[in-house]
Amino acid sequence: MRSYSLIAPAKINLYLEILGDRPDGYHELVMVMQSVDLADRVDLRSNSTETMRVHCDHPLVPNDTSNLAYRAAYLMSQQFPQAFAQLGAVDITIHKQIPVGAGLAGGSTNAAAVLMGLNLLWELGLTQPEIQELGAQLGSDVPFCVAGGTALATGRGEKLDTLPDLDKLHVVLAKYRSLSVSTPWAYQTYRQQFESSYLRETTAQVNRRREVHSGAMLSAIAHRDSTQIGQLLHNDLEKVVLPHHPKVAELQKRFRESQPLGTMMSGSGPTVFALTHTQAEAQQLSDQMRSAIADPDLELWVAQFSHCGIHIAQ
Ligand code: ATP
């Protein structure tokens, strides 16, 4: 086949705890990641040239070599020079649905789609762990985006333990269109403010990881206890992003008034999500937010938990 269309889902973080620094300059994290069915479509088409090209008509997404999808294609061309020489480059078209700079791993999931797509197009026969290993070179969230579903992510976020699929909870996502948060800024600011509470010893980090592993959130997930999951949502980065962006804190306050299962900022934000049992509750919550906040800059999406990572479009 000369072309593939792939669905690239966004993720939310049900849990994000920062344990401390790593020697490589990143943070040591414990996260629970969850795919949702808000997704981009990534089309790959052989162009029979030596030039990888990327196109996305979203104004905030670069159409050059800095696009994470391009970087994924370039990595594949370097890793598999024979396939690249024989079968040539691809045109990558990204149909953006996932908001940009939103804490939903939009760029990472596009990169994951390109890795999966070129594996198919070039008939490389790579396994999912092999694709994830390549993905880790591009970004910490890429390995999760490849597999999707529900997972415990440790290290920089690239070490994954699959967790049981959850019931398909519904989720309302809220983000101000003109507001985005840089992930490096969020982590750097967190370090400036909270470095004194970091776990410095490797053994202390290992012990804390074990505690989370055997703790309340993972137990709630194992029992598919949606009420508990909603109550145990946690994100350390809220401590720096919410005070800096009062409008984001306000979104969470408004969500809380409607008593969803739970509400939290995703990743480094500024997207805030709220969980509900049913689609009707999610739609009602979204409508309530729309009436409560009469700001045309506010965007809302109703989505659902997904068990899928990157998959071929039907
Ligand atoms: P994460 O949750 O992984 O931290 P994010 O959702 O906060 O990511 P992205 O949407 O991935 O953020 O965008 C972050 C930056 O990356 C933006 O400034 C954007 O211009 C750039 N970028 C590069 N490639 C892409 C892509 N394919 N899609 C979206 N943004 C991209």
Residues whose N, C-alpha, C, O or C-beta is under 5 A from the ligand:
A	BS01	ATP	L60 V61 P62 S66 N67 L68 A69 P99 V100 G101 A102 G103 L104 A105 G106 G107 S108 N110 D141 V181 T183 G267 G269
